[in-house]
């Protein structure tokens, strides 16, 4: 798989297997993602995720900031900052 094929499959605005699809497949609720990349090459995903093993808590809000640090024909560097609220 080339860098561009990976980008088109998993990161572009209409990616068929993007982070929003992945979070939905995991059974998370209220999944939303910015529709386009911002001027600083980032997107924010928000969801309500399931939590197990924590007494009295079964779900929590989650945010994932996806930033493309570098993209070329041979290299793609993606930074993902996760925050559970």
C-alpha positions as CSV (number, residue, x, y, z in Angstrom):
1,X,0.0,0.0,0.0
2,X,1.4,3.4,-0.9
3,X,1.3,6.5,1.3
4,X,-1.4,8.0,-0.9
5,X,-3.5,4.8,-0.8
6,X,-3.3,4.8,2.9
7,X,-4.2,8.5,3.2
8,X,-7.2,8.0,0.8
9,X,-8.4,4.9,2.8
10,X,-8.0,6.1,6.4
11,X,-7.4,9.9,6.6
12,X,-8.9,11.9,3.8
13,X,-12.2,13.8,4.3
14,X,-14.3,11.0,2.7
15,X,-12.2,8.0,3.9
16,X,-14.2,4.8,3.8
17,X,-12.3,3.4,6.8
18,X,-11.6,6.7,8.7
19,X,-11.4,7.2,12.4
20,X,-15.1,7.9,12.6
21,X,-15.9,4.6,11.0
22,X,-13.5,2.8,13.3
23,X,-14.9,4.4,16.5
24,X,-18.5,3.5,15.3
25,X,-17.5,-0.1,14.6
26,X,-16.1,-0.4,18.2
27,X,-19.7,0.4,19.4
28,X,-19.0,3.9,20.6
29,X,-21.8,6.5,20.5
30,X,-22.2,10.1,19.3
31,X,-19.2,9.9,17.0
32,X,-18.5,13.1,15.1
33,X,-15.5,14.3,13.2
34,X,-14.6,17.7,11.6
35,X,-15.7,17.4,8.0
36,X,-12.5,18.9,6.6
37,X,-8.9,19.5,7.6
38,X,-8.3,22.8,9.3
39,X,-5.6,25.2,8.2
40,X,-3.1,23.6,10.6
41,X,-3.8,20.1,9.1
42,X,-5.8,18.8,12.0
43,X,-9.2,17.3,12.6
44,X,-11.0,16.7,15.9
45,X,-13.0,13.6,16.6
46,X,-15.5,13.4,19.5
47,X,-17.2,10.4,20.8
48,X,-18.8,8.7,23.9
49,X,-16.7,5.6,24.5
50,X,-17.4,2.5,26.5
51,X,-15.3,1.9,29.6
52,X,-14.9,-1.4,31.5
53,X,-13.2,-2.2,34.8
54,X,-14.0,1.1,36.5
55,X,-16.6,1.0,39.3
56,X,-19.7,3.1,38.7
57,X,-18.5,4.3,35.2
58,X,-19.6,2.6,32.0
59,X,-18.9,5.4,29.5
60,X,-16.9,8.7,29.1
61,X,-16.5,11.5,26.6
62,X,-13.4,11.2,24.4
63,X,-11.6,13.6,22.0
64,X,-8.9,12.7,19.5
65,X,-7.0,15.4,17.7
66,X,-5.5,14.1,14.5
67,X,-2.7,16.2,13.0
68,X,-0.8,15.5,9.8
69,X,2.7,16.6,10.6
70,X,4.3,15.7,7.3
71,X,2.9,14.2,4.0
72,X,4.8,13.3,0.9
73,X,4.8,10.5,-1.7
74,X,7.0,8.4,0.5
75,X,6.3,9.5,4.0
76,X,3.3,10.2,6.2
77,X,3.7,11.4,9.8
78,X,0.4,11.6,11.8
79,X,0.2,12.8,15.4
80,X,-2.8,11.7,17.5
81,X,-3.6,13.3,20.8
82,X,-6.2,11.5,22.9
83,X,-8.1,12.9,25.8
84,X,-10.8,11.2,27.8
85,X,-12.9,13.7,29.7
